Amino acid sequence: MSEPIHPSPLPWPVVESVLLAIARVAPTSLHVTRDPAARIGRHAGEGDHPRLQVEADGVACAVWIGDGVTACVDARAALVELAARCRHDLFMVEPIVPGCGIGLHMLRAIDPQLVELTTDEIGDGPERTRERKPWEPPAKWVVGHVRPWRFEADAELAREGFVARLSRMSAPQMLLAARRVLARFPRAHELLLLSVVELVARGDEAGARALWGELEGSDDPGSVRRLARAALLDGFAAAWLEPPRATG
């Protein structure tokens, strides 16, 4: 694989976007592939979250950072290799450079909600950045997120089939379909989260609670449990807090 010529630190707007994304999933362990000047590493374990611990069975969350010079084929191979060692959340961060990295079109296909950033802060050697000159183009970066299980063989087909049927399935059908996929792809807890979100949108509290119960009983669902709980609270907390109506 090609090596970066000038592995400059990430621009601060990109660092802040990555740190916010990490805070949302609150991982127990974190691996960053490339972090010159340790701009992410210095802050990822601060705040209300405990210091991140190294775990023997892989990493809970990983951040893949492109260097802007690695060929597409090599960058994509490295991303797939990293996904195999990551359990729950994989963030993809790279500058937009034609012919290099994962590629904007593929990143959009993986994560349609990815964040695109434009900044006047550009690399200036291995340890610092600087503001661009008026004649220099601004730097463009993308920050995307994916569940690493999707990089397994045939996993994307299984996910697409589940999502295509999701709006037509009842809660018991969702549970059965998710269990079938989980039997083959043990990291596919994302399907239970998608089911909870769909049932919350329908106003089906009983069904959403049933899928939440499945998540609670799962082995190591990671940030999916946190996000499913947030969806339940957003959808039904107001009804739970309503005072009982007077009768008679």
Sequence and secondary structure as in RCSB ss.txt:
>XXXX:A:sequence
MSEPIHPSPLPWPVVESVLLAIARVAPTSLHVTRDPAARIGRHAGEGDHPRLQVEADGVACAVWIGDGVTACVDA
RAALVELAARCRHDLFMVEPIVPGCGIGLHMLRAIDPQLVELTTDEIGDGPERTRERKPWEPPAKWVVGHVRPWR
FEADAELAREGFVARLSRMSAPQMLLAARRVLARFPRAHELLLLSVVELVARGDEAGARALWGELEGSDDPGSVR
RLARAALLDGFAAAWLEPPRATG
>XXXX:A:secstr
    SS     HHHHHHHHHHHHHH  S EEES  GGGTTTTTTT TTS      TT EEEEEEE  S SBHHHH
HHHHHHHHHTEEEEEEEEEE  TTBSS HHHHHHH TT EEEEESEEE SSS EEE  TTS  EEEEEEEE GGG
GSTTHHHHHHHHHHHHTT  HHHHHHHHHHHHHH TT THHHHHHHHHHHHHT HHHHHHHHHHHHTSS  THHH
HHHHHHHHHHHHHHHHS      
